[in-house]
Amino acid sequence: MDRRQLTNYVNFAALICYILGRVMNMSILVWIGLGIMTLSSIWAILHWKENDKISNYISVAFLVLVGLSIFGL
């Protein structure tokens, strides 16, 4: 597996966990999804030049989603 694609797969798994947590009203899944999104997005932003452009933009979008979810908007 390509290391650059790993962040995409991790973000996709975190998004599925987040959505399932919202749909099933299980806050633990929501927080696990948000935690994974935060960590993988921060990692992707720290390694900005190594990643694809679209992966970087997706990571920034996930950080915005995390911020909106934490503040309840």
Predicted model as a PDB file, atoms N, CA, C, CB and O in Angstrom, pLDDT in the B-factor column:
MODEL        1                                                                  
ATOM      1  N   MET A   1       0.850  -1.179   0.000  1.00 65.00           N  
ATOM      2  CA  MET A   1       0.000   0.000   0.000  1.00 65.00           C  
ATOM      3  C   MET A   1       0.891   1.236   0.000  1.00 65.00           C  
ATOM      4  CB  MET A   1      -0.965   0.002   1.225  1.00 65.00           C  
ATOM      5  O   MET A   1       1.898   1.297   0.706  1.00 65.00           O  
ATOM      6  N   ASP A   2       0.508   2.193  -0.786  1.00 70.00           N  
ATOM      7  CA  ASP A   2       1.247   3.438  -0.890  1.00 70.00           C  
ATOM      8  C   ASP A   2       1.042   4.266   0.372  1.00 70.00           C  
ATOM      9  CB  ASP A   2       0.811   4.228  -2.137  1.00 70.00           C  
ATOM     10  O   ASP A   2      -0.082   4.432   0.845  1.00 70.00           O  
ATOM     11  N   ARG A   3       2.125   4.773   0.901  1.00 69.00           N  
ATOM     12  CA  ARG A   3       2.043   5.531   2.150  1.00 69.00           C  
ATOM     13  C   ARG A   3       1.229   6.807   1.995  1.00 69.00           C  
ATOM     14  CB  ARG A   3       3.433   5.870   2.645  1.00 69.00           C  
ATOM     15  O   ARG A   3       0.601   7.264   2.950  1.00 69.00           O  
ATOM     16  N   ARG A   4       1.237   7.383   0.800  1.00 68.00           N  
ATOM     17  CA  ARG A   4       0.459   8.601   0.565  1.00 68.00           C  
ATOM     18  C   ARG A   4      -1.039   8.315   0.607  1.00 68.00           C  
ATOM     19  CB  ARG A   4       0.836   9.223  -0.783  1.00 68.00           C  
ATOM     20  O   ARG A   4      -1.828   9.173   1.004  1.00 68.00           O  
ATOM     21  N   GLN A   5      -1.424   7.122   0.202  1.00 78.00           N  
ATOM     22  CA  GLN A   5      -2.841   6.766   0.202  1.00 78.00           C  
ATOM     23  C   GLN A   5      -3.334   6.352   1.585  1.00 78.00           C  
ATOM     24  CB  GLN A   5      -3.092   5.646  -0.784  1.00 78.00           C  
ATOM     25  O   GLN A   5      -4.541   6.305   1.823  1.00 78.00           O  
ATOM     26  N   LEU A   6      -2.420   6.056   2.487  1.00 83.00           N  
ATOM     27  CA  LEU A   6      -2.798   5.609   3.821  1.00 83.00           C  
ATOM     28  C   LEU A   6      -3.635   6.659   4.545  1.00 83.00           C  
ATOM     29  CB  LEU A   6      -1.555   5.279   4.635  1.00 83.00           C  
ATOM     30  O   LEU A   6      -4.597   6.306   5.228  1.00 83.00           O  
ATOM     31  N   THR A   7      -3.296   7.927   4.414  1.00 81.00           N  
ATOM     32  CA  THR A   7      -4.076   8.974   5.074  1.00 81.00           C  
ATOM     33  C   THR A   7      -5.493   9.040   4.517  1.00 81.00           C  
ATOM     34  CB  THR A   7      -3.389  10.331   4.915  1.00 81.00           C  
ATOM     35  O   THR A   7      -6.438   9.330   5.251  1.00 81.00           O  
ATOM     36  N   ASN A   8      -5.643   8.771   3.217  1.00 82.00           N  
ATOM     37  CA  ASN A   8      -6.985   8.761   2.640  1.00 82.00           C  
ATOM     38  C   ASN A   8      -7.830   7.638   3.223  1.00 82.00           C  
ATOM     39  CB  ASN A   8      -6.909   8.621   1.123  1.00 82.00           C  
ATOM     40  O   ASN A   8      -9.002   7.840   3.543  1.00 82.00           O  
ATOM     41  N   TYR A   9      -7.237   6.454   3.363  1.00 88.00           N  
ATOM     42  CA  TYR A   9      -7.970   5.320   3.920  1.00 88.00           C  
ATOM     43  C   TYR A   9      -8.312   5.539   5.390  1.00 88.00           C  
ATOM     44  CB  TYR A   9      -7.158   4.041   3.761  1.00 88.00           C  
ATOM     45  O   TYR A   9      -9.406   5.193   5.836  1.00 88.00           O  
ATOM     46  N   VAL A  10      -7.383   6.109   6.135  1.00 89.00           N  
ATOM     47  CA  VAL A  10      -7.638   6.379   7.553  1.00 89.00           C  
ATOM     48  C   VAL A  10      -8.730   7.432   7.702  1.00 89.00           C  
ATOM     49  CB  VAL A  10      -6.345   6.842   8.261  1.00 89.00           C  
ATOM     50  O   VAL A  10      -9.609   7.297   8.554  1.00 89.00           O  
ATOM     51  N   ASN A  11      -8.680   8.470   6.886  1.00 87.00           N  
ATOM     52  CA  ASN A  11      -9.722   9.501   6.934  1.00 87.00           C  
ATOM     53  C   ASN A  11     -11.074   8.936   6.524  1.00 87.00           C  
ATOM     54  CB  ASN A  11      -9.352  10.678   6.027  1.00 87.00           C  
ATOM     55  O   ASN A  11     -12.097   9.314   7.095  1.00 87.00           O  
ATOM     56  N   PHE A  12     -11.095   8.040   5.548  1.00 89.00           N  
ATOM     57  CA  PHE A  12     -12.341   7.420   5.123  1.00 89.00           C  
ATOM     58  C   PHE A  12     -12.921   6.544   6.230  1.00 89.00           C  
ATOM     59  CB  PHE A  12     -12.118   6.593   3.855  1.00 89.00           C  
ATOM     60  O   PHE A  12     -14.129   6.563   6.466  1.00 89.00           O  
ATOM     61  N   ALA A  13     -12.068   5.778   6.911  1.00 93.00           N  
ATOM     62  CA  ALA A  13     -12.530   4.941   8.027  1.00 93.00           C  
ATOM     63  C   ALA A  13     -13.044   5.817   9.168  1.00 93.00           C  
ATOM     64  CB  ALA A  13     -11.388   4.020   8.529  1.00 93.00           C  
ATOM     65  O   ALA A  13     -14.050   5.486   9.796  1.00 93.00           O  
ATOM     66  N   ALA A  14     -12.371   6.917   9.437  1.00 92.00           N  
ATOM     67  CA  ALA A  14     -12.815   7.823  10.495  1.00 92.00           C  
ATOM     68  C   ALA A  14     -14.143   8.467  10.135  1.00 92.00           C  
ATOM     69  CB  ALA A  14     -11.761   8.901  10.756  1.00 92.00           C  
ATOM     70  O   ALA A  14     -14.997   8.654  11.001  1.00 92.00           O  
ATOM     71  N   LEU A  15     -14.327   8.809   8.860  1.00 91.00           N  
ATOM     72  CA  LEU A  15     -15.590   9.398   8.424  1.00 91.00           C  
ATOM     73  C   LEU A  15     -16.734   8.400   8.563  1.00 91.00           C  
ATOM     74  CB  LEU A  15     -15.483   9.881   6.975  1.00 91.00           C  
ATOM     75  O   LEU A  15     -17.830   8.776   8.979  1.00 91.00           O  
ATOM     76  N   ILE A  16     -16.498   7.144   8.222  1.00 94.00           N  
ATOM     77  CA  ILE A  16     -17.527   6.112   8.389  1.00 94.00           C  
ATOM     78  C   ILE A  16     -17.879   5.949   9.863  1.00 94.00           C  
ATOM     79  CB  ILE A  16     -17.051   4.766   7.799  1.00 94.00           C  
ATOM     80  O   ILE A  16     -19.053   5.843  10.217  1.00 94.00           O  
ATOM     81  N   CYS A  17     -16.875   5.927  10.707  1.00 94.00           N  
ATOM     82  CA  CYS A  17     -17.102   5.813  12.153  1.00 94.00           C  
ATOM     83  C   CYS A  17     -17.900   7.004  12.669  1.00 94.00           C  
ATOM     84  CB  CYS A  17     -15.762   5.709  12.905  1.00 94.00           C  
ATOM     85  O   CYS A  17     -18.808   6.839  13.484  1.00 94.00           O  
ATOM     86  N   TYR A  18     -17.564   8.199  12.199  1.00 92.00           N  
ATOM     87  CA  TYR A  18     -18.260   9.413  12.605  1.00 92.00           C  
ATOM     88  C   TYR A  18     -19.725   9.387  12.161  1.00 92.00           C  
ATOM     89  CB  TYR A  18     -17.556  10.643  12.029  1.00 92.00           C  
ATOM     90  O   TYR A  18     -20.622   9.702  12.942  1.00 92.00           O  
ATOM     91  N   ILE A  19     -19.957   9.012  10.910  1.00 93.00           N  
ATOM     92  CA  ILE A  19     -21.328   8.986  10.385  1.00 93.00           C  
ATOM     93  C   ILE A  19     -22.157   7.919  11.098  1.00 93.00           C  
ATOM     94  CB  ILE A  19     -21.321   8.726   8.862  1.00 93.00           C  
ATOM     95  O   ILE A  19     -23.310   8.170  11.450  1.00 93.00           O  
ATOM     96  N   LEU A  20     -21.588   6.735  11.315  1.00 95.00           N  
ATOM     97  CA  LEU A  20     -22.316   5.698  12.045  1.00 95.00           C  
ATOM     98  C   LEU A  20     -22.648   6.142  13.463  1.00 95.00           C  
ATOM     99  CB  LEU A  20     -21.503   4.410  12.083  1.00 95.00           C  
ATOM    100  O   LEU A  20     -23.730   5.853  13.975  1.00 95.00           O  
ATOM    101  N   GLY A  21     -21.722   6.839  14.089  1.00 94.00           N  
ATOM    102  CA  GLY A  21     -21.975   7.346  15.435  1.00 94.00           C  
ATOM    103  C   GLY A  21     -23.106   8.355  15.458  1.00 94.00           C  
ATOM    104  O   GLY A  21     -23.913   8.365  16.388  1.00 94.00           O  
ATOM    105  N   ARG A  22     -23.171   9.206  14.440  1.00 92.00           N  
ATOM    106  CA  ARG A  22     -24.260  10.190  14.356  1.00 92.00           C  
ATOM    107  C   ARG A  22     -25.600   9.518  14.084  1.00 92.00           C  
ATOM    108  CB  ARG A  22     -23.965  11.219  13.261  1.00 92.00           C  
ATOM    109  O   ARG A  22     -26.609   9.860  14.702  1.00 92.00           O  
ATOM    110  N   VAL A  23     -25.606   8.559  13.155  1.00 95.00           N  
ATOM    111  CA  VAL A  23     -26.850   7.898  12.775  1.00 95.00           C  
ATOM    112  C   VAL A  23     -27.382   7.036  13.914  1.00 95.00           C  
ATOM    113  CB  VAL A  23     -26.640   7.044  11.524  1.00 95.00           C  
ATOM    114  O   VAL A  23     -28.581   7.046  14.193  1.00 95.00           O  
ATOM    115  N   MET A  24     -26.497   6.291  14.575  1.00 95.00           N  
ATOM    116  CA  MET A  24     -26.932   5.393  15.647  1.00 95.00           C  
ATOM    117  C   MET A  24     -26.966   6.085  17.005  1.00 95.00           C  
ATOM    118  CB  MET A  24     -26.018   4.185  15.715  1.00 95.00           C  
ATOM    119  O   MET A  24     -27.276   5.449  18.012  1.00 95.00           O  
ATOM    120  N   ASN A  25     -26.651   7.377  17.049  1.00 92.00           N  
ATOM    121  CA  ASN A  25     -26.668   8.166  18.275  1.00 92.00           C  
ATOM    122  C   ASN A  25     -25.763   7.562  19.350  1.00 92.00           C  
ATOM    123  CB  ASN A  25     -28.092   8.283  18.801  1.00 92.00           C  
ATOM    124  O   ASN A  25     -26.142   7.440  20.515  1.00 92.00           O  
ATOM    125  N   MET A  26     -24.559   7.189  18.922  1.00 92.00           N  
ATOM    126  CA  MET A  26     -23.556   6.641  19.845  1.00 92.00           C  
ATOM    127  C   MET A  26     -22.392   7.625  19.901  1.00 92.00           C  
ATOM    128  CB  MET A  26     -23.068   5.205  19.391  1.00 92.00           C  
ATOM    129  O   MET A  26     -21.585   7.715  18.975  1.00 92.00           O  
ATOM    130  N   SER A  27     -22.324   8.348  20.991  1.00 91.00           N  
ATOM    131  CA  SER A  27     -21.319   9.412  21.087  1.00 91.00           C  
ATOM    132  C   SER A  27     -19.895   8.869  21.094  1.00 91.00           C  
ATOM    133  CB  SER A  27     -21.553  10.234  22.337  1.00 91.00           C  
ATOM    134  O   SER A  27     -18.974   9.573  20.679  1.00 91.00           O  
ATOM    135  N   ILE A  28     -19.691   7.643  21.551  1.00 94.00           N  
ATOM    136  CA  ILE A  28     -18.336   7.093  21.584  1.00 94.00           C  
ATOM    137  C   ILE A  28     -17.790   6.916  20.165  1.00 94.00           C  
ATOM    138  CB  ILE A  28     -18.319   5.744  22.335  1.00 94.00           C  
ATOM    139  O   ILE A  28     -16.611   7.168  19.917  1.00 94.00           O  
ATOM    140  N   LEU A  29     -18.651   6.479  19.228  1.00 94.00           N  
ATOM    141  CA  LEU A  29     -18.212   6.348  17.837  1.00 94.00           C  
ATOM    142  C   LEU A  29     -17.919   7.705  17.215  1.00 94.00           C  
ATOM    143  CB  LEU A  29     -19.268   5.619  17.014  1.00 94.00           C  
ATOM    144  O   LEU A  29     -16.984   7.847  16.428  1.00 94.00           O  
ATOM    145  N   VAL A  30     -18.718   8.692  17.569  1.00 92.00           N  
ATOM    146  CA  VAL A  30     -18.487  10.049  17.055  1.00 92.00           C  
ATOM    147  C   VAL A  30     -17.137  10.558  17.534  1.00 92.00           C  
ATOM    148  CB  VAL A  30     -19.617  11.013  17.503  1.00 92.00           C  
ATOM    149  O   VAL A  30     -16.367  11.106  16.745  1.00 92.00           O  
ATOM    150  N   TRP A  31     -16.843  10.384  18.818  1.00 92.00           N  
ATOM    151  CA  TRP A  31     -15.585  10.885  19.363  1.00 92.00           C  
ATOM    152  C   TRP A  31     -14.386  10.108  18.839  1.00 92.00           C  
ATOM    153  CB  TRP A  31     -15.613  10.826  20.875  1.00 92.00           C  
ATOM    154  O   TRP A  31     -13.321  10.685  18.622  1.00 92.00           O  
ATOM    155  N   ILE A  32     -14.549   8.803  18.634  1.00 94.00           N  
ATOM    156  CA  ILE A  32     -13.459   8.020  18.051  1.00 94.00           C  
ATOM    157  C   ILE A  32     -13.191   8.503  16.623  1.00 94.00           C  
ATOM    158  CB  ILE A  32     -13.801   6.499  18.062  1.00 94.00           C  
ATOM    159  O   ILE A  32     -12.039   8.689  16.232  1.00 94.00           O  
ATOM    160  N   GLY A  33     -14.253   8.703  15.854  1.00 92.00           N  
ATOM    161  CA  GLY A  33     -14.101   9.212  14.496  1.00 92.00           C  
ATOM    162  C   GLY A  33     -13.445  10.579  14.463  1.00 92.00           C  
ATOM    163  O   GLY A  33     -12.567  10.833  13.639  1.00 92.00           O  
ATOM    164  N   LEU A  34     -13.870  11.461  15.357  1.00 91.00           N  
ATOM    165  CA  LEU A  34     -13.277  12.798  15.414  1.00 91.00           C  
ATOM    166  C   LEU A  34     -11.810  12.745  15.817  1.00 91.00           C  
ATOM    167  CB  LEU A  34     -14.049  13.677  16.389  1.00 91.00           C  
ATOM    168  O   LEU A  34     -10.989  13.498  15.293  1.00 91.00           O  
ATOM    169  N   GLY A  35     -11.483  11.857  16.745  1.00 93.00           N  
ATOM    170  CA  GLY A  35     -10.092  11.716  17.177  1.00 93.00           C  
ATOM    171  C   GLY A  35      -9.190  11.210  16.064  1.00 93.00           C  
ATOM    172  O   GLY A  35      -8.088  11.718  15.858  1.00 93.00           O  
ATOM    173  N   ILE A  36      -9.671  10.209  15.356  1.00 93.00           N  
ATOM    174  CA  ILE A  36      -8.887   9.669  14.250  1.00 93.00           C  
ATOM    175  C   ILE A  36      -8.736  10.712  13.148  1.00 93.00           C  
ATOM    176  CB  ILE A  36      -9.541   8.391  13.693  1.00 93.00           C  
ATOM    177  O   ILE A  36      -7.656  10.864  12.577  1.00 93.00           O  
ATOM    178  N   MET A  37      -9.828  11.438  12.845  1.00 90.00           N  
ATOM    179  CA  MET A  37      -9.752  12.491  11.830  1.00 90.00           C  
ATOM    180  C   MET A  37      -8.748  13.556  12.228  1.00 90.00           C  
ATOM    181  CB  MET A  37     -11.125  13.124  11.607  1.00 90.00           C  
ATOM    182  O   MET A  37      -7.966  14.016  11.396  1.00 90.00           O  
ATOM    183  N   THR A  38      -8.763  13.948  13.485  1.00 91.00           N  
ATOM    184  CA  THR A  38      -7.856  14.988  13.957  1.00 91.00           C  
ATOM    185  C   THR A  38      -6.407  14.553  13.826  1.00 91.00           C  
ATOM    186  CB  THR A  38      -8.165  15.347  15.404  1.00 91.00           C  
ATOM    187  O   THR A  38      -5.576  15.289  13.293  1.00 91.00           O  
ATOM    188  N   LEU A  39      -6.105  13.357  14.312  1.00 92.00           N  
ATOM    189  CA  LEU A  39      -4.718  12.883  14.275  1.00 92.00           C  
ATOM    190  C   LEU A  39      -4.216  12.695  12.849  1.00 92.00           C  
ATOM    191  CB  LEU A  39      -4.591  11.574  15.037  1.00 92.00           C  
ATOM    192  O   LEU A  39      -3.097  13.095  12.528  1.00 92.00           O  
ATOM    193  N   SER A  40      -5.029  12.094  11.995  1.00 89.00           N  
ATOM    194  CA  SER A  40      -4.566  11.868  10.625  1.00 89.00           C  
ATOM    195  C   SER A  40      -4.471  13.177   9.844  1.00 89.00           C  
ATOM    196  CB  SER A  40      -5.501  10.897   9.902  1.00 89.00           C  
ATOM    197  O   SER A  40      -3.596  13.329   8.992  1.00 89.00           O  
ATOM    198  N   SER A  41      -5.360  14.113  10.128  1.00 87.00           N  
ATOM    199  CA  SER A  41      -5.303  15.399   9.436  1.00 87.00           C  
ATOM    200  C   SER A  41      -4.092  16.211   9.868  1.00 87.00           C  
ATOM    201  CB  SER A  41      -6.578  16.194   9.692  1.00 87.00           C  
ATOM    202  O   SER A  41      -3.435  16.841   9.039  1.00 87.00           O  
ATOM    203  N   ILE A  42      -3.800  16.199  11.136  1.00 89.00           N  
ATOM    204  CA  ILE A  42      -2.609  16.904  11.614  1.00 89.00           C  
ATOM    205  C   ILE A  42      -1.350  16.283  11.028  1.00 89.00           C  
ATOM    206  CB  ILE A  42      -2.544  16.883  13.152  1.00 89.00           C  
ATOM    207  O   ILE A  42      -0.423  16.996  10.645  1.00 89.00           O  
ATOM    208  N   TRP A  43      -1.315  14.948  10.955  1.00 89.00           N  
ATOM    209  CA  TRP A  43      -0.169  14.273  10.356  1.00 89.00           C  
ATOM    210  C   TRP A  43      -0.023  14.662   8.886  1.00 89.00           C  
ATOM    211  CB  TRP A  43      -0.311  12.749  10.494  1.00 89.00           C  
ATOM    212  O   TRP A  43       1.087  14.911   8.413  1.00 89.00           O  
ATOM    213  N   ALA A  44      -1.132  14.713   8.172  1.00 86.00           N  
ATOM    214  CA  ALA A  44      -1.090  15.066   6.752  1.00 86.00           C  
ATOM    215  C   ALA A  44      -0.650  16.505   6.549  1.00 86.00           C  
ATOM    216  CB  ALA A  44      -2.452  14.847   6.111  1.00 86.00           C  
ATOM    217  O   ALA A  44       0.067  16.807   5.596  1.00 86.00           O  
ATOM    218  N   ILE A  45      -1.073  17.392   7.436  1.00 87.00           N  
ATOM    219  CA  ILE A  45      -0.680  18.789   7.304  1.00 87.00           C  
ATOM    220  C   ILE A  45       0.806  18.979   7.643  1.00 87.00           C  
ATOM    221  CB  ILE A  45      -1.550  19.671   8.213  1.00 87.00           C  
ATOM    222  O   ILE A  45       1.485  19.808   7.037  1.00 87.00           O  
ATOM    223  N   LEU A  46       1.294  18.212   8.604  1.00 89.00           N  
ATOM    224  CA  LEU A  46       2.717  18.295   8.930  1.00 89.00           C  
ATOM    225  C   LEU A  46       3.592  17.799   7.780  1.00 89.00           C  
ATOM    226  CB  LEU A  46       3.015  17.490  10.191  1.00 89.00           C  
ATOM    227  O   LEU A  46       4.712  18.276   7.599  1.00 89.00           O  
ATOM    228  N   HIS A  47       3.084  16.847   7.009  1.00 85.00           N  
ATOM    229  CA  HIS A  47       3.813  16.307   5.863  1.00 85.00           C  
ATOM    230  C   HIS A  47       3.170  16.800   4.565  1.00 85.00           C  
ATOM    231  CB  HIS A  47       3.836  14.753   5.907  1.00 85.00           C  
ATOM    232  O   HIS A  47       2.917  16.016   3.650  1.00 85.00           O  
ATOM    233  N   TRP A  48       2.915  18.083   4.498  1.00 84.00           N  
ATOM    234  CA  TRP A  48       2.167  18.703   3.405  1.00 84.00           C  
ATOM    235  C   TRP A  48       2.791  18.430   2.036  1.00 84.00           C  
ATOM    236  CB  TRP A  48       2.074  20.198   3.631  1.00 84.00           C  
ATOM    237  O   TRP A  48       2.073  18.100   1.092  1.00 84.00           O  
ATOM    238  N   LYS A  49       4.091  18.559   1.914  1.00 84.00           N  
ATOM    239  CA  LYS A  49       4.744  18.436   0.606  1.00 84.00           C  
ATOM    240  C   LYS A  49       4.834  16.998   0.111  1.00 84.00           C  
ATOM    241  CB  LYS A  49       6.127  19.023   0.671  1.00 84.00           C  
ATOM    242  O   LYS A  49       4.979  16.770  -1.090  1.00 84.00           O  
ATOM    243  N   GLU A  50       4.751  16.037   1.004  1.00 82.00           N  
ATOM    244  CA  GLU A  50       4.839  14.636   0.613  1.00 82.00           C  
ATOM    245  C   GLU A  50       3.518  14.101   0.066  1.00 82.00           C  
ATOM    246  CB  GLU A  50       5.279  13.799   1.793  1.00 82.00           C  
ATOM    247  O   GLU A  50       3.512  13.101  -0.651  1.00 82.00           O  
ATOM    248  N   ASN A  51       2.405  14.745   0.389  1.00 79.00           N  
ATOM    249  CA  ASN A  51       1.083  14.234   0.029  1.00 79.00           C  
ATOM    250  C   ASN A  51       0.585  14.852  -1.271  1.00 79.00           C  
ATOM    251  CB  ASN A  51       0.085  14.505   1.151  1.00 79.00           C  
ATOM    252  O   ASN A  51       1.122  15.848  -1.755  1.00 79.00           O  
ATOM    253  N   ASP A  52      -0.458  14.233  -1.822  1.00 80.00           N  
ATOM    254  CA  ASP A  52      -1.120  14.792  -2.987  1.00 80.00           C  
ATOM    255  C   ASP A  52      -1.864  16.052  -2.573  1.00 80.00           C  
ATOM    256  CB  ASP A  52      -2.084  13.764  -3.629  1.00 80.00           C  
ATOM    257  O   ASP A  52      -2.179  16.241  -1.398  1.00 80.00           O  
ATOM    258  N   LYS A  53      -2.141  16.904  -3.539  1.00 84.00           N  
ATOM    259  CA  LYS A  53      -2.860  18.146  -3.255  1.00 84.00           C  
ATOM    260  C   LYS A  53      -4.253  17.872  -2.714  1.00 84.00           C  
ATOM    261  CB  LYS A  53      -2.951  19.003  -4.509  1.00 84.00           C  
ATOM    262  O   LYS A  53      -4.694  18.517  -1.763  1.00 84.00           O  
ATOM    263  N   ILE A  54      -4.947  16.914  -3.320  1.00 83.00           N  
ATOM    264  CA  ILE A  54      -6.312  16.628  -2.901  1.00 83.00           C  
ATOM    265  C   ILE A  54      -6.339  16.061  -1.485  1.00 83.00           C  
ATOM    266  CB  ILE A  54      -6.975  15.653  -3.876  1.00 83.00           C  
ATOM    267  O   ILE A  54      -7.260  16.357  -0.723  1.00 83.00           O  
ATOM    268  N   SER A  55      -5.353  15.258  -1.123  1.00 83.00           N  
ATOM    269  CA  SER A  55      -5.276  14.717   0.235  1.00 83.00           C  
ATOM    270  C   SER A  55      -5.092  15.830   1.256  1.00 83.00           C  
ATOM    271  CB  SER A  55      -4.128  13.707   0.346  1.00 83.00           C  
ATOM    272  O   SER A  55      -5.665  15.784   2.344  1.00 83.00           O  
ATOM    273  N   ASN A  56      -4.300  16.820   0.905  1.00 84.00           N  
ATOM    274  CA  ASN A  56      -4.097  17.944   1.811  1.00 84.00           C  
ATOM    275  C   ASN A  56      -5.377  18.745   1.995  1.00 84.00           C  
ATOM    276  CB  ASN A  56      -2.987  18.847   1.292  1.00 84.00           C  
ATOM    277  O   ASN A  56      -5.702  19.153   3.110  1.00 84.00           O  
ATOM    278  N   TYR A  57      -6.098  18.971   0.915  1.00 88.00           N  
ATOM    279  CA  TYR A  57      -7.350  19.718   1.018  1.00 88.00           C  
ATOM    280  C   TYR A  57      -8.412  18.933   1.789  1.00 88.00           C  
ATOM    281  CB  TYR A  57      -7.870  20.068  -0.375  1.00 88.00           C  
ATOM    282  O   TYR A  57      -9.191  19.518   2.542  1.00 88.00           O  
ATOM    283  N   ILE A  58      -8.445  17.620   1.605  1.00 85.00           N  
ATOM    284  CA  ILE A  58      -9.376  16.785   2.366  1.00 85.00           C  
ATOM    285  C   ILE A  58      -9.034  16.836   3.850  1.00 85.00           C  
ATOM    286  CB  ILE A  58      -9.346  15.326   1.858  1.00 85.00           C  
ATOM    287  O   ILE A  58      -9.935  16.881   4.687  1.00 85.00           O  
ATOM    288  N   SER A  59      -7.759  16.831   4.187  1.00 86.00           N  
ATOM    289  CA  SER A  59      -7.340  16.909   5.590  1.00 86.00           C  
ATOM    290  C   SER A  59      -7.764  18.234   6.218  1.00 86.00           C  
ATOM    291  CB  SER A  59      -5.818  16.737   5.705  1.00 86.00           C  
ATOM    292  O   SER A  59      -8.214  18.263   7.363  1.00 86.00           O  
ATOM    293  N   VAL A  60      -7.624  19.313   5.483  1.00 89.00           N  
ATOM    294  CA  VAL A  60      -8.067  20.610   5.999  1.00 89.00           C  
ATOM    295  C   VAL A  60      -9.584  20.613   6.180  1.00 89.00           C  
ATOM    296  CB  VAL A  60      -7.634  21.755   5.050  1.00 89.00           C  
ATOM    297  O   VAL A  60     -10.092  21.144   7.167  1.00 89.00           O  
ATOM    298  N   ALA A  61     -10.302  20.024   5.235  1.00 89.00           N  
ATOM    299  CA  ALA A  61     -11.765  19.950   5.355  1.00 89.00           C  
ATOM    300  C   ALA A  61     -12.178  19.117   6.566  1.00 89.00           C  
ATOM    301  CB  ALA A  61     -12.378  19.355   4.078  1.00 89.00           C  
ATOM    302  O   ALA A  61     -13.139  19.459   7.254  1.00 89.00           O  
ATOM    303  N   PHE A  62     -11.460  18.034   6.827  1.00 87.00           N  
ATOM    304  CA  PHE A  62     -11.782  17.224   8.002  1.00 87.00           C  
ATOM    305  C   PHE A  62     -11.492  17.979   9.297  1.00 87.00           C  
ATOM    306  CB  PHE A  62     -10.994  15.916   7.973  1.00 87.00           C  
ATOM    307  O   PHE A  62     -12.227  17.830  10.273  1.00 87.00           O  
ATOM    308  N   LEU A  63     -10.439  18.779   9.317  1.00 89.00           N  
ATOM    309  CA  LEU A  63     -10.179  19.581  10.516  1.00 89.00           C  
ATOM    310  C   LEU A  63     -11.279  20.618  10.729  1.00 89.00           C  
ATOM    311  CB  LEU A  63      -8.813  20.277  10.410  1.00 89.00           C  
ATOM    312  O   LEU A  63     -11.639  20.913  11.869  1.00 89.00           O  
ATOM    313  N   VAL A  64     -11.814  21.170   9.645  1.00 91.00           N  
ATOM    314  CA  VAL A  64     -12.942  22.088   9.767  1.00 91.00           C  
ATOM    315  C   VAL A  64     -14.152  21.342  10.309  1.00 91.00           C  
ATOM    316  CB  VAL A  64     -13.271  22.742   8.406  1.00 91.00           C  
ATOM    317  O   VAL A  64     -14.862  21.866  11.168  1.00 91.00           O  
ATOM    318  N   LEU A  65     -14.402  20.118   9.820  1.00 87.00           N  
ATOM    319  CA  LEU A  65     -15.505  19.306  10.324  1.00 87.00           C  
ATOM    320  C   LEU A  65     -15.342  18.995  11.805  1.00 87.00           C  
ATOM    321  CB  LEU A  65     -15.610  18.015   9.534  1.00 87.00           C  
ATOM    322  O   LEU A  65     -16.315  19.029  12.559  1.00 87.00           O  
ATOM    323  N   VAL A  66     -14.140  18.699  12.215  1.00 89.00           N  
ATOM    324  CA  VAL A  66     -13.873  18.428  13.631  1.00 89.00           C  
ATOM    325  C   VAL A  66     -14.155  19.676  14.461  1.00 89.00           C  
ATOM    326  CB  VAL A  66     -12.408  17.962  13.837  1.00 89.00           C  
ATOM    327  O   VAL A  66     -14.794  19.596  15.510  1.00 89.00           O  
ATOM    328  N   GLY A  67     -13.684  20.817  13.995  1.00 88.00           N  
ATOM    329  CA  GLY A  67     -13.933  22.066  14.721  1.00 88.00           C  
ATOM    330  C   GLY A  67     -15.415  22.392  14.823  1.00 88.00           C  
ATOM    331  O   GLY A  67     -15.888  22.803  15.883  1.00 88.00           O  
ATOM    332  N   LEU A  68     -16.146  22.214  13.738  1.00 90.00           N  
ATOM    333  CA  LEU A  68     -17.587  22.472  13.774  1.00 90.00           C  
ATOM    334  C   LEU A  68     -18.308  21.492  14.690  1.00 90.00           C  
ATOM    335  CB  LEU A  68     -18.174  22.393  12.368  1.00 90.00           C  
ATOM    336  O   LEU A  68     -19.250  21.874  15.384  1.00 90.00           O  
ATOM    337  N   SER A  69     -17.881  20.245  14.701  1.00 87.00           N  
ATOM    338  CA  SER A  69     -18.537  19.250  15.550  1.00 87.00           C  
ATOM    339  C   SER A  69     -18.263  19.505  17.026  1.00 87.00           C  
ATOM    340  CB  SER A  69     -18.076  17.848  15.174  1.00 87.00           C  
ATOM    341  O   SER A  69     -19.142  19.315  17.866  1.00 87.00           O  
ATOM    342  N   ILE A  70     -17.059  19.932  17.337  1.00 85.00           N  
ATOM    343  CA  ILE A  70     -16.722  20.186  18.741  1.00 85.00           C  
ATOM    344  C   ILE A  70     -17.507  21.389  19.271  1.00 85.00           C  
ATOM    345  CB  ILE A  70     -15.201  20.427  18.899  1.00 85.00           C  
ATOM    346  O   ILE A  70     -17.972  21.379  20.411  1.00 85.00           O  
ATOM    347  N   PHE A  71     -17.651  22.415  18.446  1.00 86.00           N  
ATOM    348  CA  PHE A  71     -18.386  23.600  18.870  1.00 86.00           C  
ATOM    349  C   PHE A  71     -19.894  23.465  18.684  1.00 86.00           C  
ATOM    350  CB  PHE A  71     -17.894  24.797  18.113  1.00 86.00           C  
ATOM    351  O   PHE A  71     -20.645  24.373  19.039  1.00 86.00           O  
ATOM    352  N   GLY A  72     -20.342  22.340  18.131  1.00 79.00           N  
ATOM    353  CA  GLY A  72     -21.760  22.060  18.032  1.00 79.00           C  
ATOM    354  C   GLY A  72     -22.517  22.823  16.955  1.00 79.00           C  
ATOM    355  O   GLY A  72     -23.727  23.026  17.063  1.00 79.00           O  
ATOM    356  N   LEU A  73     -21.814  23.238  15.934  1.00 66.00           N  
ATOM    357  CA  LEU A  73     -22.477  23.959  14.848  1.00 66.00           C  
ATOM    358  C   LEU A  73     -22.958  23.033  13.777  1.00 66.00           C  
ATOM    359  CB  LEU A  73     -21.557  24.977  14.250  1.00 66.00           C  
ATOM    360  O   LEU A  73     -23.539  23.481  12.788  1.00 66.00           O  
TER     361      LEU A  73                                                      
ENDMDL                                                                          
END                                                                             
